[in-house]
Amino acid sequence: MEIRGSEGIGDRYIRSTFQSLVQAIIPSSLIIAKALGPVQVPGALELKVYKYVMWVLDHSIALPAKMKINLTSMTKSTVELLDLGAVQLVQTAQNVYPLHINEFPDGGPFSKLSPVDRLRALALLECCEWSLEKVSPPYQNNPGLIPNMIDVINQLTLFGFYSEWTGYGTTEQFSPEMRRVEYFPTGWILSHYPGPSFAYRDFRGFLAYMPNKKEKN
């Protein structure tokens, strides 16, 4: 399933698909805070974690390796895979809810599924039993890679949500050595992580003394 059209349309298609992906994995939720009462907590979509997932996927494979397997874009190939899973889900009548046509209008079949059905499509992909001839590398005719990649997608969403990524602000798309935490990340607040403690002193055990053999003589 190839993503066609101009570069701008293709970019919106890919972005919308990853937006729908992270929204399904970590949706926004309502929690009860002691002091404030009901509080709406942003999910991975609201915190733009999809940018993190896309950045890692497109920078995780070195250029020589990409050229060797004729890989142009890891995010594009992954979107094609997700759409394939969505089509299979609908064609086999395994979707639970009606399609959501208007939520991500620039996306394809995967983004048109309800959040629950997007997760069902991921589960369906893990036990892929159909032809992968029409998807792009590295997934093309490579069913063994898919379960590992589904795990990676889930883990990257969690990493992006609970790590310092959401606090990088204007530096989020910079190379790692140039990024700076501009404000306290939401994921740290939700996980009660106090942040890094530089030069923090802690007990690390007793100093061991190993006598020299010559000293025994």
ABEGO torsion letter per residue (X at the ends): XBBBEBAAAAAAAAAAAAAAAAAAABBBBBBBBAAAEBBBBBBAAAAGAAAAAAAAAAAABBAAAAAAAGBABAAAAAAAAAAAAAAAAAAAGABABBBBAAABAABBAAAABBAAAAAAAAAAAAABABBAAABBOAABGBAAAAAAAAAAAAAAAAAAAABAAAAAEAAAABBAAABBBABBBAAAAAAGBAEBBBGBBBBAEBBBBBBBAAAAX
